[in-house]
């Protein structure tokens, strides 16, 4: 049975298969026969299209074919027919034209789904033109008069699914808006493929102005749009899309682009759909340049966003989709990676919002930079895109909020019963709630609102739109904070740790009413530990007077005085008197530590507020402090003090302290109101204090005090030993710009005082010194001892208009001249003069110190004395006995440019000397009574010291000894001061300072001779280091050059007249009857020729008494064995030796003689010489030379001898020696030989050889030597 059934079914299936094959063959055969006939149905198709769409079309041709089991129809040259009435011109083509389209029907799928299903639909070279009507509706170009229907997306989706495969290529879509330029979209390739429930859409197109193609893909499932689940992707290449948006956006949206001038952007979009609804959309947005500009009606100003990269996500959770949107509807998150706004770099941030159905919007951000948000808001507002007033912008700029808000959550609740969330939020905000963590938050001060910077903590704000109020708090727990109230304090408060809470309440219904209050805020820094609590109230009504008050409480547990200014009110809203007082407090406390201190400020912070509405009170405890009561005054260290202030009233009590070694015995200071002469109110500082310590410390304290500069400079070189007590009173008007009234009293007892500038040392000094800025300098009972003698001193000053012009120090005492020379007052030149005196003199001295004058010599010292008790060793008129009384006046002037010395010794001496660095620059000394004032004589220009005078008598030996002693003293002083190392320093130093000496002497004593009416002029020759002495007088005339040190003198005399008697004559002496025999005496035996000065001597005429001695010339050179006389020449009454050198033109010419000595051919056969030997005990003399005479008789007769010989000429070549000095010449003791060469000579009497020796005896050396006395006197 079973098998029968099976076989039956099999037979049936075979029959069916056979029938199907036959039917299929018939279908294929009929189709292939029928499809070519489609070409004849072109008009039919055109009519059907018009019937279905109402659009007339024209088809060039239809072609039918059969592909497999599916018929295929190819349409060629389809175009939309238009009329001139429709488009305005008959030459314009219609809105739809394509070259070729091929449709392939999927027969099996159509039979199965019972609807037409296309296996393939391919369109090539399609041109579509859409034109926008004035109403904004898009239609195919050439179509008019019909009402366009809204596109049914479900139907369109079904149509697209009805094609198994659709391909569009070379499609040109032209969009012609009613405003703006046309837009052409070239579709490169578009494909739709449907396989069962899987659907794929691909789309590539190119847009004008965009280089890269636009891409879109869709992959999903679902037979209807409501069931669609898919992923879509769009790639929008970067380009200039502004023209596209200007052309295509609806008119209702166009105003949003009114300020956009540049848009160069692109990006990518990923979409996820579930059940036909959007679940999540993610987009990357790349904005190369977005430039916004104010509308043309406002001032042009642009703002630009560039190089912006971000990722944005919009998501709707599955729960919300399934619940129909009752849960949060949309969540939007954007994360920006980079970007620049007007060139300012923006960092990475993430932000988003949640929009709920009930009109509540929650904004979230992980991090938000307030400064950048403010900057962006200002730019957008300035560009006209945010409706903020200039006043609101000014407030924002003033507050200048900045810092980072992290974990930000802002909830906005809009109006109720709105149709949509956007509509709910478009109206007034009903509720706003903000919560965020702050990091580095900052806000500038506004009115009573303090400036805060570095706020780290938690912020919470609640806003109620119904009551227009906001409240909240900020909890601060920050490691670094700056705070300031600029209306009260100009300096910021900086802390390393701050913890506290600030509450606020603000009302906006009638302007601004803001209240701030804090709990006890703990504030600590490296040098400060304190507490701050404040409350403020700021009212800015729409109309009326604003208010701004604050109450500030400051507690200081510990604070370094270096931070004092931070907490002293000095802001612009502080009353000037209080500000001045606080400035003094800050300037007074320089160092130390404040502890257990506090301050309170209450009052208005508005400009011009009544000072009575403000108050500041404080108290400070200071330890280990440093204070200074007034600028310029010495600081007081190691201070323990208490300061209390009440507005302008200040009291300071110092219980301990020291300054410059002085220990304070207690000091009090106070500031009190004072009414000036004009009724103005000032603050007056009064300080009273005392100290004790070493006197030197007291001097150091005075030096450091703002006393007159000249006074402090003067006492800066004082050195004291001993104890002192100091009392100081100070009065000063704060901020008045007036001087400080100071009175200091220095009391000393048995002190030692050294005035280093002047070399003065006072011992046993007692008394009191007072300085008062109102009365000047004074002293009481100052007594001591100086120069081992009692001393009375008096300090004083000359003052005008509270300015000291001169400080004076008067003293009465006794001093020895050498002690006066030891002072650092006078130059070595004057000191050397003082050391010539001996004894003790009483004096009255006055030291005057000009203060701040332009005088070249602001310091002067005058000394007056009678010199009783002082003896001066020296020549007349300088010599003085100790019992003599002579008025002595000495004045010294000192300045930076040098010093001057002026004085006089009775009528004997006057001087006026000027020095530069102790070097004499100009000076005048007058010996005797000056005929006029020295200042008149000094007006003649000259350099160095000039000595003038007229003396009745002067002894050369006395002056020579005085000058030698003076030079020795000068040299000794120079060596003691380390300024010399050679024996010639004294003479050279004196010579370098000497201009010349010009003295007239009635009786001048020299070498035992007296010369009447003698004039002397002495000048130094610095180049050759010798003295040039010019002698003028009836008995002595000539020129002398004396070296400063060792060297050869030059004596060149025109005339030398020596006093003489009978013994001075040369020749036989008058015989004395009954003369007893006496042993011969050598008159020069006491002289040591080794000590003679070296000299070159020449004399044109020598006269002794009335006897002529002729012309002489020789060169004297001492040595260890005696003295030699070389270059000897004379012409003595006809007896000549080398007389050719005595000619007027040759007698003083020693250079010729030196040349002759160098050339042996020019020397005589026997060079004349004379040598005086001395070995310390015995003298011996030698003479050699050729003596020449003309007539021997005349020579004998001229020398007082009888003319026993006569001749025409004669030479005596002599080589003689004798024991003794040259003065012990005696024929009886001679030895040697004389060669006589006489021409035409004859003896008049029998004298023999003894007569010739008489010629030699003519040279009576004894007579000459006794007159000239060769010795050191010639120096």
Secondary structure, DSSP 8 states (H G I E B T S, - for coil): -HHHHHHHHHHHHHHHHHHHHHHHHHHHHHHHHHHGGGGGGHHHHHHHHHHHHS--EEEEEEEEEEETTEEEEEEEEEEE---HHHHS-TTS--SEEEEEEEEEE-HHHHHHHTS--EEEEEEEEEEEEEEE-TTS-EEETT--SS------HHHHHHHHHTBSEEEEEEEEEEEE-SSS--EEEEEEEEEEEEETTEEEEEEEEEETT-SS-EEEEEEEE-SSGGG-EEEEEEEEEEEE-HHHHHHHS-HHHHGGGTTEEEEEEEEEEEEEEETTEEEEEEEEEEEEEEEEE--TTS---EEEEEEEEEEEEEE--HHHHHTTS-S--EEEEEEEEEEEETTEEE--EEEEEEE-TTSEEEEEEEEEEHHHHHHHHHHHHHTTSS---HHHHHHHHHH--EEEEEEEEEEEE--SS-SSHHHHHHS---EEEEEEEEEEEEE--BTTB-EEEEEEEEEEEEEETTTTEEEEEEEEEESSEEEE-TTT-SS-EEESEEEEEEEEEEE-TTEEEEEEEE--EEEE-SSEEEEEEEEEEEEEESSS--EEEEEEEEEEEEEEGGGGGGGS--STTS-HHHHHHHHHHHHHEEEEEEEEEEEEEEEE-STT--GGG-EEEEEEEEEEEEE-SSTTS--EEEEEEEEEEETTEEEEEEEEEEETTEEEEEEEEEEEEEE-TTS-EEEEEEEEEEEEEEHHHHHHHHHHS-S-HHHHHHHTTEEEESEEEEEEEEEEEETS----EEEEEEEEEEEEEEETTTTEEEEEEEEEEEEETTTEEEEEEEEEEETTEEEEEEEEEEEETTEEEEEEEEEEEEE-HHHHHTSTTS-HHHHHHHTTEEE-EEEEEEEEEE-S---S--EEEEEEE--TTEEE-SSTTT-B-TT----EEEEEEEETTEEEEEEEETTTEEEEEEEETTEEEEEEEEES--SS-HHHHTTS---EEEEEEEEEEEEHHHHHHHHHHHHHHHHHHHHHTT---STTHHHHHHHHHEEEEEEEEEEEEETTEEEEEEEEEEEEETTTTEEEEEEESSSEEEEEEEESSSS-EEEEEEEEEE---GGGS-SS----TT--------TTTT--GGGS--EEEEEEEEEETTEEEEEEEEEEEEETTEEEEEEEEEEETTEEESGGGGSTTTTT-HHHHHHHHH-GGGS-SS--EEEEEE-SS-EEEEEEEEEEES-HHHHHHHTT----EE-SEEEEEEEEEEES-GGG--GGG-EEEEEEEEES-EESS--HHHHHHHHHHT--HHHHHHHH--SGGG-
